[in-house]
Amino acid sequence: MKITGINLDIIWKNKEANFRNIEQAFEGREADIFVLPEMFSTGFCMDAAEVADSHEESLSFLRKMAKEKNAAFCGSVPVQQDENYYNRMYFVHPDGKTDFYDKRHLFSFSGEDQVYTPGKERVVVHYKGFRILLQVCYDLRFPVFARNNDDYDMIIYVANWPEKRVEAWEHLLKARAIENLSFVFGLNRIGTDGNDLLYRESSHCFFADGKEISVKEGNIISADPDLHELRDFRNHFRFLDDRDRFSIES
């Protein structure tokens, strides 16, 4: 399976400009899954009332792209549901079927927890034989929530992870792959956001042994995860069989 992401220089609070840039970046490219960063249409913004999708603009864009490319599209956007705002990661299938995951671990350092509501459900998407765990940015720091109970084959992390803390991002992505015997695809943004935070290219795809398997071309990152290779590796190194048995309380 081919998975492709864009290290997007997100235009602050400008959905239409970001949609155009994404379309141009993926023009002529083919993949099974296309990945966009956290809050790809607005930037990581705490002005939820201003930027949250009121008419599902970002979701409509994802569905349009999924149909045109005959591929899955995923990324997170700020949404309003009833009286609450969520940092919601969508996974849109080629036929328009949509799964979503609401970010559970909100970044209190930036005040995200004062604006957005945390999600409660752990979401694993089934697509083309792969079981894919959806995760957003700060979730990466909490390994218990991402713990592999032999129920997924790949984690997709979408993020706005600043350069000043990027060492943690890169090391933890590799750690999640190794400890969970899983593919990990981590997509970050680039550029400078509306808070003058700098982001550098730091997207990666790791195999279950920690080996980098991605290919980078400009702002595009791609990888070809092989499910048979992963199964052979897991059958040989049966580390998941020795995991501690516990459950997570909400």
VOPAGU-2260 file (C-alpha; in pm, 1 decimal, decimal comma):
REM VOPAGU-2260
SITE   aa  ch    i         X         Y         Z
SITE  MET   A    0       0,0       0,0       0,0
SITE  LYS   A    1     127,9     347,8     -81,4
SITE  ILE   A    2      80,7     632,1     166,3
SITE  THR   A    3     170,3     991,6      78,4
SITE  GLY   A    4     168,8    1308,4     285,7
SITE  ILE   A    5     246,9    1676,0     237,0
SITE  ASN   A    6     463,2    1881,7     471,3
SITE  LEU   A    7     224,3    2171,6     432,1
SITE  ASP   A    8     314,5    2534,1     504,9
SITE  ILE   A    9     -34,8    2603,3     637,9
SITE  ILE   A   10    -170,6    2950,6     561,8
SITE  TRP   A   11    -306,4    3089,4     888,9
SITE  LYS   A   12    -688,0    3080,8     903,8
SITE  ASN   A   13    -721,6    3067,4     523,7
SITE  LYS   A   14    -906,2    2752,0     425,0
SITE  GLU   A   15    -941,6    2821,3      54,8
SITE  ALA   A   16    -571,6    2900,6      14,1
SITE  ASN   A   17    -477,6    2579,8     192,8
SITE  PHE   A   18    -718,8    2376,2     -19,6
SITE  ARG   A   19    -560,7    2518,5    -337,1
SITE  ASN   A   20    -207,9    2445,1    -216,4
SITE  ILE   A   21    -299,5    2086,6    -129,1
SITE  GLU   A   22    -459,0    2027,9    -468,1
SITE  GLN   A   23    -151,0    2163,5    -644,7
SITE  ALA   A   24      88,1    1957,3    -432,0
SITE  PHE   A   25     -93,8    1630,6    -505,3
SITE  GLU   A   26    -159,1    1701,7    -872,6
SITE  GLY   A   27     -52,6    1403,1   -1081,4
SITE  ARG   A   28      30,7    1189,4    -777,9
SITE  GLU   A   29    -120,2     854,3    -696,0
SITE  ALA   A   30    -146,8     678,7    -359,6
SITE  ASP   A   31    -383,1     464,5    -156,1
SITE  ILE   A   32    -385,5     712,2     135,3
SITE  PHE   A   33    -308,5    1084,1     127,6
SITE  VAL   A   34    -227,9    1244,5     464,4
SITE  LEU   A   35    -257,3    1610,3     568,2
SITE  PRO   A   36    -126,6    1772,6     889,2
SITE  GLU   A   37    -316,7    1859,1    1205,8
SITE  MET   A   38    -566,1    2143,5    1147,1
SITE  PHE   A   39    -453,2    2149,2     783,0
SITE  SER   A   40    -709,4    2409,5     676,1
SITE  THR   A   41    -644,1    2673,4     944,9
SITE  GLY   A   42    -326,0    2606,9    1140,9
SITE  PHE   A   43    -320,4    2504,6    1508,3
SITE  CYS   A   44    -554,8    2780,8    1620,2
SITE  MET   A   45    -730,3    2840,9    1952,7
SITE  ASP   A   46    -984,8    3080,6    1798,7
SITE  ALA   A   47   -1225,9    2791,5    1760,4
SITE  ALA   A   48   -1539,9    2999,4    1717,8
SITE  GLU   A   49   -1376,9    3175,1    1423,2
SITE  VAL   A   50   -1211,0    2883,8    1243,1
SITE  ALA   A   51   -1424,2    2576,7    1319,4
SITE  ASP   A   52   -1601,9    2431,8    1016,6
SITE  SER   A   53   -1957,2    2559,3    1031,8
SITE  HIS   A   54   -2062,8    2399,1     702,8
SITE  GLU   A   55   -1819,2    2105,9     689,0
SITE  GLU   A   56   -1598,6    2294,8     442,6
SITE  SER   A   57   -1288,4    2089,8     520,0
SITE  LEU   A   58   -1474,5    1759,4     523,1
SITE  SER   A   59   -1632,4    1842,9     188,1
SITE  PHE   A   60   -1287,2    1915,6      50,6
SITE  LEU   A   61   -1156,5    1580,8     175,5
SITE  ARG   A   62   -1450,3    1398,1      19,6
SITE  LYS   A   63   -1398,7    1577,2    -310,7
SITE  MET   A   64   -1028,9    1488,4    -315,1
SITE  ALA   A   65   -1095,7    1127,6    -213,1
SITE  LYS   A   66   -1341,2    1087,7    -499,1
SITE  GLU   A   67   -1111,7    1253,2    -754,8
SITE  LYS   A   68    -807,2    1052,1    -649,9
SITE  ASN   A   69    -996,7     730,0    -576,7
SITE  ALA   A   70    -797,8     718,2    -253,7
SITE  ALA   A   71    -842,1     776,3     118,4
SITE  PHE   A   72    -768,4    1122,0     262,9
SITE  CYS   A   73    -703,1    1201,3     627,5
SITE  GLY   A   74    -610,7    1500,3     840,8
SITE  SER   A   75    -751,7    1695,3    1134,3
SITE  VAL   A   76    -966,8    2008,3    1143,5
SITE  PRO   A   77   -1141,5    2215,1    1412,8
SITE  VAL   A   78   -1513,3    2135,9    1421,9
SITE  GLN   A   79   -1813,7    2240,5    1627,9
SITE  GLN   A   80   -2066,8    1986,8    1745,4
SITE  ASP   A   81   -2352,8    2119,9    1955,0
SITE  GLU   A   82   -2184,9    2347,1    2211,0
SITE  ASN   A   83   -1843,0    2181,5    2191,7
SITE  TYR   A   84   -1538,0    2220,9    1970,8
SITE  TYR   A   85   -1322,0    1923,7    1873,7
SITE  ASN   A   86    -985,4    1874,9    1706,4
SITE  ARG   A   87   -1122,7    1606,3    1475,5
SITE  MET   A   88    -918,2    1376,6    1254,4
SITE  TYR   A   89   -1114,4    1256,4     953,7
SITE  PHE   A   90   -1038,6     946,1     748,9
SITE  VAL   A   91   -1238,6     966,5     427,2
SITE  HIS   A   92   -1260,5     655,5     209,8
SITE  PRO   A   93   -1273,7     679,8    -170,9
SITE  ASP   A   94   -1649,1     614,6    -169,0
SITE  GLY   A   95   -1708,6     899,7      76,5
SITE  LYS   A   96   -1751,6     679,8     384,1
SITE  THR   A   97   -1603,0     874,6     675,2
SITE  ASP   A   98   -1444,3     766,4    1001,1
SITE  PHE   A   99   -1328,7    1019,7    1257,3
SITE  TYR   A  100   -1128,6    1042,5    1575,6
SITE  ASP   A  101   -1148,0    1333,1    1822,4
SITE  LYS   A  102    -809,1    1416,1    1972,8
SITE  ARG   A  103    -798,3    1279,1    2325,7
SITE  HIS   A  104    -487,7    1446,4    2469,2
SITE  LEU   A  105    -529,8    1821,7    2439,1
SITE  PHE   A  106    -217,1    2036,2    2457,7
SITE  SER   A  107    -265,4    2222,7    2785,4
SITE  PHE   A  108      63,8    2411,0    2736,9
SITE  SER   A  109    -107,5    2608,4    2457,5
SITE  GLY   A  110    -451,6    2621,8    2621,0
SITE  GLU   A  111    -605,6    2372,1    2380,3
SITE  ASP   A  112    -778,7    2204,0    2674,3
SITE  GLN   A  113    -955,3    2532,4    2756,7
SITE  VAL   A  114   -1107,1    2559,0    2408,5
SITE  TYR   A  115   -1158,0    2210,0    2271,7
SITE  THR   A  116   -1328,6    1905,0    2418,8
SITE  PRO   A  117   -1126,5    1583,3    2446,2
SITE  GLY   A  118   -1237,5    1275,9    2258,1
SITE  LYS   A  119   -1316,4     955,8    2444,7
SITE  GLU   A  120   -1294,3     684,8    2182,2
SITE  ARG   A  121    -988,0     508,4    2046,1
SITE  VAL   A  122   -1043,2     466,7    1671,3
SITE  VAL   A  123    -900,3     198,7    1443,5
SITE  VAL   A  124    -990,4     225,6    1074,4
SITE  HIS   A  125    -997,2     -75,4     840,4
SITE  TYR   A  126    -871,5       2,9     490,9
SITE  LYS   A  127    -730,6    -222,5     218,7
SITE  GLY   A  128    -641,8    -495,7     466,4
SITE  PHE   A  129    -466,4    -259,0     709,0
SITE  ARG   A  130    -592,3    -174,6    1055,6
SITE  ILE   A  131    -496,3     187,7    1115,8
SITE  LEU   A  132    -495,6     369,1    1451,1
SITE  LEU   A  133    -572,2     741,8    1419,0
SITE  GLN   A  134    -376,9     979,9    1645,1
SITE  VAL   A  135    -320,1    1354,9    1663,7
SITE  CYS   A  136       0,0    1534,9    1767,0
SITE  TYR   A  137      16,4    1547,4    2150,8
SITE  ASP   A  138    -127,7    1194,4    2167,9
SITE  LEU   A  139     224,4    1084,0    2076,2
SITE  ARG   A  140     349,1    1158,1    2429,1
SITE  PHE   A  141     109,3     904,3    2582,1
SITE  PRO   A  142     215,7     550,8    2491,2
SITE  VAL   A  143     -49,7     374,6    2699,2
SITE  PHE   A  144    -328,3     515,4    2480,2
SITE  ALA   A  145    -149,3     398,5    2163,7
SITE  ARG   A  146     -61,6      58,3    2307,5
SITE  ASN   A  147    -101,7    -218,9    2052,2
SITE  ASN   A  148    -344,5    -482,5    2175,0
SITE  ASP   A  149    -281,5    -670,7    1853,1
SITE  ASP   A  150    -560,9    -463,5    1700,4
SITE  TYR   A  151    -373,5    -244,0    1450,1
SITE  ASP   A  152     -93,2    -254,7    1193,3
SITE  MET   A  153     -17,4     112,8    1145,8
SITE  ILE   A  154     -47,5     437,2    1338,1
SITE  ILE   A  155     -99,2     764,0    1153,1
SITE  TYR   A  156      -1,8    1072,7    1353,4
SITE  VAL   A  157     -85,9    1417,3    1214,0
SITE  ALA   A  158      75,0    1711,4    1387,8
SITE  ASN   A  159     173,6    2074,8    1431,5
SITE  TRP   A  160     491,2    2002,4    1631,3
SITE  PRO   A  161     724,8    2306,7    1657,6
SITE  GLU   A  162    1094,6    2294,6    1579,6
SITE  LYS   A  163    1193,7    2376,8    1938,8
SITE  ARG   A  164    1051,1    2040,6    2053,0
SITE  VAL   A  165    1100,3    1839,9    1734,7
SITE  GLU   A  166    1357,3    1599,8    1885,6
SITE  ALA   A  167    1081,5    1456,5    2105,3
SITE  TRP   A  168     851,9    1416,2    1803,8
SITE  GLU   A  169    1108,2    1226,3    1598,1
SITE  HIS   A  170    1230,5     999,9    1878,1
SITE  LEU   A  171     881,4     915,1    2000,6
SITE  LEU   A  172     758,3     825,1    1651,9
SITE  LYS   A  173    1033,2     566,7    1624,5
SITE  ALA   A  174     964,3     443,3    1978,4
SITE  ARG   A  175     594,4     391,0    1902,8
SITE  ALA   A  176     686,9     180,8    1599,2
SITE  ILE   A  177     933,3     -37,8    1789,9
SITE  GLU   A  178     729,4     -93,4    2106,2
SITE  ASN   A  179     407,6    -167,4    1915,5
SITE  LEU   A  180     559,1    -373,7    1631,5
SITE  SER   A  181     380,0    -143,4    1392,3
SITE  PHE   A  182     425,8      88,4    1098,8
SITE  VAL   A  183     415,7     451,8    1212,4
SITE  PHE   A  184     351,9     735,0     968,4
SITE  GLY   A  185     400,5    1074,5    1132,3
SITE  LEU   A  186     318,3    1387,6     931,5
SITE  ASN   A  187     416,9    1733,8    1056,0
SITE  ARG   A  188     365,5    2076,4     901,7
SITE  ILE   A  189     636,5    2323,8     798,0
SITE  GLY   A  190     671,9    2703,6     793,8
SITE  THR   A  191     568,5    2960,2    1053,9
SITE  ASP   A  192     221,4    2980,7    1207,3
SITE  GLY   A  193      13,7    3274,4    1332,3
SITE  ASN   A  194     183,7    3251,6    1671,6
SITE  ASP   A  195     531,1    3288,0    1513,4
SITE  LEU   A  196     617,1    2927,1    1591,8
SITE  LEU   A  197     859,6    2770,7    1344,6
SITE  TYR   A  198     813,3    2420,5    1207,3
SITE  ARG   A  199    1077,5    2230,1    1011,7
SITE  GLU   A  200    1044,0    1926,0     791,7
SITE  SER   A  201    1028,6    1628,0    1027,8
SITE  SER   A  202     784,0    1377,6     882,0
SITE  HIS   A  203     874,4    1008,5     888,7
SITE  CYS   A  204     751,2     657,7     828,4
SITE  PHE   A  205     907,3     381,3    1038,4
SITE  PHE   A  206     889,9       4,4    1017,6
SITE  ALA   A  207     836,3    -206,3    1330,2
SITE  ASP   A  208    1212,5    -235,5    1389,2
SITE  GLY   A  209    1258,7     143,7    1383,7
SITE  LYS   A  210    1393,4     155,5    1028,7
SITE  GLU   A  211    1296,6     459,9     821,5
SITE  ILE   A  212    1107,1     348,0     510,0
SITE  SER   A  213     990,7     680,4     367,9
SITE  VAL   A  214    1106,2     859,2      53,4
SITE  LYS   A  215    1104,3    1238,7      45,7
SITE  GLU   A  216    1069,1    1458,5    -260,8
SITE  GLY   A  217    1041,6    1828,8    -187,7
SITE  ASN   A  218     751,4    1869,8      53,4
SITE  ILE   A  219     610,1    1526,1     -28,1
SITE  ILE   A  220     678,1    1216,2     184,0
SITE  SER   A  221     577,7     868,4      68,1
SITE  ALA   A  222     612,8     512,7     190,3
SITE  ASP   A  223     503,9     165,1      80,8
SITE  PRO   A  224     413,3     -33,3     394,2
SITE  ASP   A  225     404,0    -407,5     325,5
SITE  LEU   A  226     156,1    -593,6     544,1
SITE  HIS   A  227     310,2    -933,1     465,0
SITE  GLU   A  228     651,8    -808,2     577,3
SITE  LEU   A  229     500,1    -683,3     902,2
SITE  ARG   A  230     323,8   -1013,1     967,7
SITE  ASP   A  231     645,6   -1207,7     907,4
SITE  PHE   A  232     831,0    -978,0    1147,0
SITE  ARG   A  233     563,0   -1015,9    1415,5
SITE  ASN   A  234     554,9   -1392,8    1375,7
SITE  HIS   A  235     930,9   -1408,1    1423,5
SITE  PHE   A  236     954,5   -1155,3    1707,4
SITE  ARG   A  237     646,5   -1225,8    1916,9
SITE  PHE   A  238     704,0    -942,3    2163,6
SITE  LEU   A  239     337,0    -843,4    2174,2
SITE  ASP   A  240     257,7   -1181,0    2332,2
SITE  ASP   A  241     450,5   -1070,6    2642,2
SITE  ARG   A  242     271,9    -739,6    2692,9
SITE  ASP   A  243     110,5    -649,7    3025,8
SITE  ARG   A  244    -264,6    -701,1    3042,4
SITE  PHE   A  245    -465,4    -397,7    3149,6
SITE  SER   A  246    -741,5    -168,3    3026,7
SITE  ILE   A  247    -764,1     211,5    3010,3
SITE  GLU   A  248   -1029,2     395,0    3210,8
SITE  SER   A  249   -1186,5     704,7    3057,1
